[in-house]
Amino acid sequence: MPTRAFRIAYDGTGYYGFQRQPDVPTVEDALFDALRGLEVLAPDADKPDGYAAAGRTDAGVSALAQTVALEAPDWLTPRAFNAELPAGIRAWAAADAADDFHATHHATSRTYTYHLYAPPTASDSDEVEAGRAVDDDRFRAACEALSGSHDYHNLTSDDHNTERSPALEATRDGDHLVVTVTASGFARELVRRLVSLARDVGTGAEPLAKIDRALGPKPLPGHEGIAPAPPDPLVLTAVDYPALDFAVDDDAAASARAIFERRRIDRRTGARVAGQIADGVR
C-alpha cells in the first residue's frame, strides 16, 4: 500500500500524552483503535506498517499539526479516519509520501505555541494575579537569550542529546503572551521549561543572569532547578516537510472547526461559572 501522511489536531487535556503507555488513554491509542475499527490495522498488530509520528507531546499538551504517516489504502481520507476517531481528535489534511518517508526524521522544523497568562500589571488585592505580572521587555530579553545553539541540559529531563537551536518569540495579546518556539527538534519538556524560565525573568523573580547559569556547563543545584510550565496552554502548531504537499479535506476540516469551537464555548462558560464562585466567596 502507498504511504500517506495525515495532519492530526487534538485536545490533549483528556490524554496522558501522545505516545502509547500501559493502562492510560493516549492519543496514539485512539489513532490505532480507529485504524482497527476501519480494518486498516489488524486486531493483533502492534502498529501500522510504515508508521511514525512527528513527535511526542506530553500529557495535557494539544496539537494543531501533529503528523503521522503509515501505509494506507487510497480510500483512507481524513474524513474516513474521523469516522472512527473520538471527537477531540480530528484528522484534517493528508499528503502522499514516498515509501521511505519517516514522519519523525524527515521533519525540518517544529513549532510550539504557549499561551502564557501574563498580565502587564497585577492588582495588589488579587492573590491569584500577584506575582504574575510580566514586563514585556524583560520577557523578550529572556527569549532572545534563550534562543540559539546551546546545551539545554538544565532545561530538560533528558540526560543526553540535549543540544538544540530553538528560536523564541513573544507577542502580547491582552493578558496573555503568545510564545512561539521553533526548532528542528526538542528535548523532553524543553519548551515548557524555556517558558517557565522566561516567565520568571519577566516577573522579576529571577535575574537575566539566571539564563547564563542555566545554559552553562554546570548542573543547577536542586533548589535552583527550573520546573516546567503547566502543559495545558501548549500546542504543537506546525511541523514542516518540504517534500510533502498536504491537501485539506474540506469536510474533515469543517468538522474539526465545529468541534473545537464548541469546546471554546464550553470553556468560556466554565470560566464564567468558576468566576462567579470565586467572586462570591468573600
Secondary structure as the mmCIF struct_conf table of DSSP 4:
data_model
#
loop_
_struct_conf.conf_type_id
_struct_conf.id
_struct_conf.beg_label_comp_id
_struct_conf.beg_label_asym_id
_struct_conf.beg_label_seq_id
_struct_conf.end_label_comp_id
_struct_conf.end_label_asym_id
_struct_conf.end_label_seq_id
STRN STRN1 THR A 3 TYR A 10
HELX_RH_3T_P HELX_RH_3T_P1 GLY A 12 GLY A 14
BEND BEND1 TYR A 15 TYR A 16
BEND BEND2 PHE A 18 GLN A 19
TURN_TY1_P TURN_TY1_P1 PRO A 22 ASP A 23
BEND BEND3 VAL A 24 VAL A 24
HELX_RH_AL_P HELX_RH_AL_P1 VAL A 27 GLY A 37
TURN_TY1_P TURN_TY1_P2 LEU A 38 GLU A 39
BEND BEND4 VAL A 40 LEU A 41
TURN_TY1_P TURN_TY1_P3 PRO A 43 ASP A 44
BEND BEND5 ASP A 46 LYS A 47
TURN_TY1_P TURN_TY1_P4 ASP A 49 GLY A 50
STRN STRN2 ALA A 52 ALA A 53
BEND BEND6 ALA A 54 ALA A 54
TURN_TY1_P TURN_TY1_P5 ALA A 59 GLY A 60
STRN STRN3 SER A 62 GLU A 71
TURN_TY1_P TURN_TY1_P6 ASP A 74 TRP A 75
HELX_RH_AL_P HELX_RH_AL_P2 PRO A 78 ASN A 82
TURN_TY1_P TURN_TY1_P7 ALA A 83 GLU A 84
BEND BEND7 LEU A 85 LEU A 85
TURN_TY1_P TURN_TY1_P8 ALA A 87 GLY A 88
STRN STRN4 ILE A 89 ALA A 97
TURN_TY1_P TURN_TY1_P9 ASP A 99 ASP A 100
TURN_TY1_P TURN_TY1_P10 ALA A 103 HIS A 106
STRN STRN5 SER A 109 TYR A 117
BEND BEND8 PRO A 120 THR A 121
TURN_TY1_P TURN_TY1_P11 ASP A 124 SER A 125
TURN_TY1_P TURN_TY1_P12 GLU A 127 ARG A 132
HELX_RH_AL_P HELX_RH_AL_P3 ASP A 136 LEU A 146
BEND BEND9 GLY A 148 SER A 149
STRN STRN6 HIS A 150 ASP A 151
HELX_RH_3T_P HELX_RH_3T_P2 HIS A 153 LEU A 155
BEND BEND10 SER A 157 SER A 157
BEND BEND11 ASP A 159 HIS A 160
STRN STRN7 GLU A 163 ARG A 164
STRN STRN8 ALA A 167 ASP A 173
TURN_TY1_P TURN_TY1_P13 GLY A 174 ASP A 175
STRN STRN9 HIS A 176 ALA A 183
BEND BEND12 SER A 184 SER A 184
TURN_TY1_P TURN_TY1_P14 ARG A 188 GLU A 189
HELX_RH_AL_P HELX_RH_AL_P4 LEU A 190 THR A 203
TURN_TY1_P TURN_TY1_P15 GLY A 204 GLY A 204
BEND BEND13 ALA A 205 GLU A 206
TURN_TY1_P TURN_TY1_P16 LEU A 208 LEU A 208
HELX_RH_AL_P HELX_RH_AL_P5 ALA A 209 ALA A 214
TURN_TY1_P TURN_TY1_P17 LEU A 215 LEU A 215
BEND BEND14 GLY A 216 LYS A 218
HELX_LH_PP_P HELX_LH_PP_P1 PRO A 219 PRO A 221
HELX_RH_3T_P HELX_RH_3T_P3 GLY A 222 GLU A 224
HELX_LH_PP_P HELX_LH_PP_P2 ALA A 227 PRO A 230
BEND BEND15 PRO A 231 PRO A 231
TURN_TY1_P TURN_TY1_P18 ASP A 232 PRO A 233
STRN STRN10 LEU A 234 ASP A 240
TURN_TY1_P TURN_TY1_P19 PRO A 242 ALA A 243
STRN STRN11 ALA A 247 VAL A 248
HELX_RH_AL_P HELX_RH_AL_P6 ASP A 250 GLY A 280
#
